[in-house]
Amino acid sequence: MNRRFLAASGVAFAVIAGCSLVAGLQPRTVSGLAVPRTADRPVPDPVAPPPAAPAPTSRLARPDDCASLAAGLDDRAQVAQLVVVGVSGDNPAATVSLVRDHQVGGIFVGGNATALLKDRSLAAVQAVAKVPVAVSVDEEGGRVQRIDDLDGDLPSARTMAEKKSPAEVRELAAERGRQLRARGVTVDFAPDTDVTDAPDGDVIGDRSFSPDPARVKTYAKAFAEGLRDAGIQPVLKHFPGHGHGSGDSHKGTVVTPPLGKLRAVDLVPYRGIADYGPVAVMVGHLDVPDLTDGVPASLSPAAYRLLRGEFAFDGPVVTDDLGAMKAITAQYPLPEAVLKALQAGADQALWSSGGRVDVVLDRLVKAVQSGELPKTRVQESVTRVLRGKGLC
């Protein structure tokens, strides 16, 4: 059976596109891409306890002020905190090398391979990090989950909202969060706050809790609270709203309804964003008429101004995948896409495809030293990233 693997730095990244699904099986996704699910899923052992959570280590003192900690890093160390790099779940040694050599701020574990999530493999990754590295996964439930082969299946967002109360969803997310934390994960790119009534298998589909934006917020808030109860950072996605977009940004440009219509529906879950408690937000590759002028929101200063201004969000903001989605890759080389995202207002740029870390960091350092990427902009984002990691 075909699977999709996200390779670590220096290892080829294979995208298995257009794979046919075995009849009767539900697809899972890698950051939104459909991948076949195994027919005979291993049954998790209800007796064996999960491994103890690896404790992140740091060679830096823990000051009360994240801005002071950020200022103590040199230019390369600062911009390295602003990238989240895809790694392969089947090669723990390569991930250790990536973090040791580049001191990136975050890694993203995608695909179906789980070696990196077992046997305290992530403890070895943290051990070589001068600043604790954020370890992220997509764990929404349904088509989008990473540890189901290890810890059992999680229902889709739509199923949760149909069959469970918000309190039950909070506890379900807390239990999943504890399982993630025990395996060394610190960030979950969930819950999905998109609003849609599209069929289950649509690009968002059953990843959305409901076509009712108020209900989406209620259940997304419960899911986020559960994750945070377990010590996992939740990430709301995909701002400013993918639920009524024209298609799949993995395949090309996606246009949303005009900003006025988004404000009436898709943006409602972001109103009163402080209600969620401490969260991060992922910005999608969405072209919003009357806002982004043909540029994907992830690279649009106007989109970040909307989030920071009208929605008064001051937490960390990460881009959707810049390395494996044609809405970006068809227009921009990876180093330029990362630079444009940070210039626009992102705090961290994600590319699930991995690799090219030296090239990206070289480009960012050059941009800082030339003034293309203002040092004040970098310092602001590093401060948010460190705060999101709980370092101050």
Secondary structure, DSSP 8 states (H G I E B T S, - for coil): ----B---TTS--B---S----TT---EEETTEEE---SS-----SSS----------SS---S-HHHHHHTS-HHHHHHTTEEEEEETT-HHHHHHHHHHH--SEEEEESS--GGGSTTHHHHHHHT-SS--EEEE---BTTB-SSHHHH-----HHHHHHHS-HHHHHHHHHHHHHHHHHTT--EE---B-------TTSSSGGGSS-SSHHHHHHHHHHHHHHHHHTT-EEEEEEET--TT-SS-TTTS-EE-S-HHHHHHTTTGGGTTGGGG-S-EEEE--EE-TTTTTTS-GGG-HHHHHIIIIIT---S-EEES-SSS-HHHHTT--HHHHHHHHHHHT-SBEEETT---HHHHHHHHHHHHHHTSS-HHHHHHHHHHHHHHTT--
